[in-house]
Amino acid sequence: MVKLVTAVFLDLGDTLVHLDRPYQEVFDTNLQALHAYLTKLGLRLDLEKFSETFNRIFDDASASADVYKIEVPMQEIISKVLRKSGLQVLGVDLPTNAMMEFYRPEIEDWEVYPDTIETLTKLSEEGYPLGLISNTKSDWAVHAILERRDLSKYFSAIITSAALKIRKPRSEIFTTALNALKVKAQDSVFVGDSIQADVAGAMRVGMHSIHLIRKPLVYGHLVNPDATVTSLSEAVNIINQWNNFPV
């Protein structure tokens, strides 16, 4: 019997891992860490003015991401902040090093959901190649989170919007992931918590979709996933059911 699904792709944030404190608190800590790092380099930056400039440029980048589904990596945001602050970038490596210092505190704040390890282990043992597709302003941060939580070993492909400079639900980010695992869209499934980014994006390229509801939904949606679950273990059961009893 030919399997209906031969590969599984997953989202990261709020699917496999979650922040252990409010996002704004995490963001503020990141920004303070970035300012401290730049200050140690001898750059004179008033924290309040620096924060205002950073937040304005960050918000503009996020707005563009929401509207046009493009990603402005954190390195580019930091470079622009420094220019707007009247400072020259000190060497080509500064934006990358500063980005790492910005995200370093946050890496510690991402916790694994109780069903994540068990699910990834089961999928791997059952022979499904796994891929990860994440919307993020830092490819480095995604890899750092995965490494810290010992999740990297499960994935044969890790695709981020920061690396491609496009965001889910853009088709290109899904087709890049499919090509990385050398599988066809119709033979794969995407599991994620976002109807717009994960479910709609996956369905647009012909992938199966499973909507994972980790938090209460605050609004309805027009896209209907192939299945809706409240845990990753449920998703595994549905995938195996599809393969044992093809429609």
N, C-alpha and C positions, 0 to 999 in steps of 0.2 A: 504493500500500500504506500502510495506517494504521500509524503507529508504536505499538509496545507501550509504550515509555517516551518521554515527551516532556520530562521535567524530572528533574534529578538534585539530590539533597540530600546533604550530607556533614556529618560530625562534624568537630571541629577538633583537639583534643588527642589525640595518639597515632594520628591519622588523616592530617592534613595537616602537623602540626608536633609536635615533641617537645622536652622539656627536655634541655639539654645537661649537666646535673649532677643529683645526687639531689634528690628532691622536698623532703626534710626540710631539706637545706642551703639550698635556695631559700626555703623557708618561713621559716627562721630569719633569713635576710638581709632578707626583707620585714619581719619583725617589728622588727628592729633599725632599719630605715629609718623605720618608723612611729614608734617611740619617739623617735628623733632629731628627727623633724619636730615632734612634740608638745612636746618639750623646748625647741626653738627658739621655740615660741610662748609659753614661760613656764610651761608646766604641769609641776609637780614630780611626776615619776613614777619610782619605783624600778624599774629595768629588770627585776629578778628577780620582784618582786611583780606588776608590770604584765604580764610574760610569762605568769605563772601564771594571772592573771585572764583574759587574752586567750585562752590555750589552752583553758581550761575552757569559756568561752562559745562559742568557735569549735567545739570538739568537740561541744557540745550542739546547735549549729545543724546540724552535719554529721550527727549521729545522727538528728535530725528529718528531714533531707533523705533519708536512707537509708530510713527507715521510712515516712514519709508522702509522699515525693516532692514536698516543697515546698522552695522556695529562700529562704533568709534572706540578702539582699544584704549585702555587706561593710559598707556604710554603717550598716546597722542593728546589725551586730555591734560596730562601733567605738563607736557611740553607747551601747550597753549596757555596754561595757567602761569607758567614761569615767564613766558613772553609778555602776557598781560600785566604781570607784576613788575615788569621792567627789568627782568633778569635774563641773561643769556644762559643757554643750556651749557653746563660744564662738561663737555665731552659727550660722545655719542652714546655711552652706556648709562648716562644719568637717568633718562626717562624709564628705562627698563629696571634699573636698580631701585628707583623711587617707587615704581609700581609694586615691586616686590615688598618694599617696606610698608606701603599702604595696605596691602592685603595680608601681611604676615599675622597681625592680631586676629583677623577674621578666620584664618585657617583653623584656629583653635576652637572657634565657636560653632563649627558645623558638626552635628552629631548624627550618627547613623540610626535610622529607624529600626525598631526591634526585628522587623521581618526582612531586612535588606540582605544580610549575610546569608541567611538560610535560603532565601529565594535565588540569589545569584549562584550559590553553590549548587542548588538543585538543577537550575537551568544548565549550568556548565556540565554537571554530571550526566545530564540527559542528552548532551551532545549539541546543544544550541550554541552557535557562535554569538557572542554578545557585542553590541556596539552602544556607545553613549553619544548623545547629541545634546549639547548644553548651550543656552543663551547666556553669555557672560562677557564682561569687558576685559577679562584676563584669562588667556589660555593657561598661563603659568599657575594661576590660583586653582583652576579646576584640577590640574595634575597634582598640585600640592595637597589639595583636599583628599583626592583619591589615594595618594601615597600615604598620607597620615592615617587614614582609616583602613589601609590595607585592602583597597578596592580595585586598584589598577590591574591586578593579576587576572581579574575576571574578563577584561575587555580586550578584544582584538582590534578595535577601532575606537578612538576618542576624538570626536569632532566638536569644535567650539566655534561660536559666532565670532569671537575675537580673532581667531586664526583666519577665518574666511572673510570677515568684515561684512557678513550678512547674517540675518537672524531668522530663526523659525518664526513664522511658517513658510518662509521662502523655500521654494522647491529645491534650489541648488544645494542647500545644506543637507537635505535628506538624500539627494542623489549622490552627493559626495560620500556620505556614510555607506550607502548601499554599494557603491563602487569599491569602497575600502574593504568590505567583506565579500565582495564579488557575489552578491545575491540580487535576485530580482525583487522589485517592490511587492509583487503579488505573493511572494514566498516569505514575506517578513511581516513583523508586527511591531508597532511602536507603543510603548507604555509610558504615559506621562500624566501630570496633574492639570495641565492647561488645555482647555478645549480649543482655544484659538491657535496657540503656538504648536501644541503637540498633536492633538487629534486632527484638526483641520489641515495642518501642514502635511501630516502623514497620509491622510486620505487623498489629498490633492495629487500625490505622486503614485497612488495606487497601493499603498501599504494598508494592512489591517491596523486597527487602532483599538486600544483599551484605555479608557479614561479612569485614572486612579484618583479617587476623591479622598484626600487626606484631611481637608478642612471643609466646614459647611459651605455650600454654595450660596452666594448672595444674589445671584441673578440667573435667569434662564439662558439657554443657548439655542442656536439654530442648527448646529451641526450634531448629528447623531453618531456617536462612536459605535463600533461593532460590539463593544461590551463596556459595562461600567462596573467598577469594583471599589472596595474600600480598603483593600490590603493587597500587597504584592503576592501573597500566597494564593489569593483568589485568582489573580491574573495567570499564574502558572497553571492552575487547574483548568482555566478556560482554554489556554493555549493547547494543553494536552488533550482536552476534550475535542477541540477542533481537529486535531491530528488523528485522533482515534475514530472520530465520526465526521468525516468531511461532508460539508454541505453540498 
